[in-house]
């Protein structure tokens, strides 16, 4: 595997703090909005609901008893990603994938909490993502604000150098923020 350029991995807590303060000073958002975003990422969105309403999981329990079992499973979890330890953006993830064993994978004993980033990089198409620190969504913005490319072609090269493998449309969507800020 080719080595991926991942300078964000070397950043200190102080560098992250200064970067966030700089973005707030530039009036991109407020401390309230940062706090709201973090609090939202701390709440695992509909992990229990999506499992409890899934017909494959419901098949293992008497009528209207799935939610109780899911809730017990959910409360028994440690509340952080089993891979990286973050408490943000948690998802219920299959230990043995549905691709491997089909509907048999849909059992509570085959689930664990994993953050969105760690869950995504399990896919063969996203292995380079594991070499970086940030999620794709965050990396697109980090590259934009830290390296401040002047042209889209420069930005696209940065994204590819960083190891982002998705379609260019994701880069173009993120590039929109540069255009919006330029027009202010």
N, C-alpha and C positions, 0 to 999 in steps of 0.2 A: 504494500500500500504506500502511495506517495505521502510524504509528510505534509500535513496541513499547517498553514500559517495561522496561529491562534494567539495573537498578542494579548488578548483579554485574559487569558489564563494566568498571566504574570502580574496582573494589576493587584495592588494592595487594597485593603479596605479603605484606606485614606484616599486613594485615587478614585475609587467608586464614589465615595462621599463627596469629594470635590466636583466630580463630574455631575452628580445629581444636583448639587447646589448651583452649578453653572447653568444647567438646564432650567432650573427654577428662576434664577436671576434673569435669564433671557425671556421669562414670562411664557414659556411653553406650557407650563402647568403650575399648579400651586402645591404647597405642602399638604393641603387637604386632599387634593386629587391623588397625590402619591399615596397617602395613607389609605384612601378609599380603594385604590387599585390593589395595594398589598393586602388589605383586609378581604377583598373579593377573591384574591388568589389563594388566601388561606382557607377559605370555605370550599371544600370539595364539591363542585357543582353537580348535583343530581346523581352522585355515585350510587346512593341507595335506591333512588327512584328508578334509574335506568336498569338496575339489576332486578329489582322487585317486580317490574312490569314486563320483564322479558319472559316470553312463554317457555323458553328452554329451562330457565331457572324455576319458574312456577311449576313445571312438571314434577319436580322433586318434593313438593310440599302439598298438604291438603289445601283446599280452597281458602283463600284469604289468610294464609299463614306464611306466605313467602316474605312479606315485609318484616315480620317479627324475626325470622331467621336472618334476613339480610341485616337488620338493625343489630342483632347480636354479633354477627360477623364483623360489621363495621366498627362497633364499639370495642371489639377485641383487638383491633389493629393498633399499632403503635403510634399512628398519626404522622408518619413521615415516609418519604420515599425509601424503599428497601435498597435502592442502589446508591443514591447520593446523599440521602439524609435530609433533603429539603422538606419543608412543610407546605410549600407553595405549589399550586396547580396539580394537586393529587388526582389520580384516576384509578379506577379498579382495572387491573390488568391481569390477563390470563398468564399463569405460570407456564402451562403447556398450551400452545396456541390452538385456536380453532382450525387453522390451516392443517395442523398435524393430526388432530383427533376429532374434528367436527363438533357436533352438538354435545359430545361427551365432555368437552372442555368447560361447558357452562354449569359448573358446580362451585359453590362457595369455597370448598376446600382447594380449588384450583385458581383462586384469585389472591392478589396481593395489591397493596397500594404502591403506586409508582408515579412519579411526577411525569408531566407531559413530555418533557425533553427525554428522560430516560426510556419512557415507553416508546417514543418514536424511533430512537436510535437503535432499538432492537431489530428493526426492519433492515434487511440487507441493503436496500437502496439508500439508507441514511447512516451508514457506518461512520462516515467522515464526521458527522455531527457529534459523535462521541469524543472526538479529539479537541473540540472547542468547549468553552465554558457556557456560552449563552444558548438559549433556544434560538431557532431560526428567526422568529418574530423579533426578538430582542437584538440579535446580531445584525439584522438588516438596518435597524435604527442606530446601533452603536457605530457601525462602519460609516454611516452617513454623518453622524455628529462628530465623531473623533477624527476622521480623516478628511471631512469636508470636501469631497470631490466637486469639481466645478462643472463637469459634464457627465451625462449619463454613462457614456462609454467608460469613463474612469471608474465610476461606481460599480458597473457590471464587472469590470476586471477585479476590483477589490473583493466583490462577493465571491467570484470564482476562486480567487487566491485563498480566501478564507475557507473554502471547501463547501460552499453552498451549492447544492446540486439540483435544486428545483428549477422549474421553467422560468424563463426571463420575466414572465408576467408578475411574479412575486417581487422581483427587483423593481419593476416599473411601478407597482403599487406603492412600494416604500419610497421610491424616488419622488412620488407626488408630494411628500412632506417638504422636500427641498424646493419644489416649485411653489408650493403654497407660502412657505416662509419668505421666499424671494419676492413675492407679490405683496407682502405686507407693508 
